[in-house]
Amino acid sequence: MGTIGMVFGLAGLAFAFIANSRLNKLEDKLKELDILDKEFGNKERII
């Protein structure tokens, strides 16, 4: 059962990184189109 848990854990981690990068791209595009303020979410990004 340990191997299956590790596989699902790694798959979840990969999914999280992909989802985070897509959200960052969306945020940048919305800022570019002046839908979001330029200061919106000026925290450090993970990726």
KAQUIUR-V718620 format. One record per pair of residues at least 24 apart in sequence whose C-alpha atoms are under 10 Angstrom apart, sorted by the first residue. I is the first residue (numbers start at 1). J is the second residue. D is the distance in Angstrom with one decimal. If there is no record, write none. Layout:
I & J & D
I & J & D
This chain:
17 & 46 & 8.6
17 & 47 & 7.7
18 & 47 & 9.7
20 & 45 & 9.0
20 & 46 & 8.0
20 & 47 & 7.7
21 & 45 & 9.3
21 & 46 & 8.7
21 & 47 & 6.8
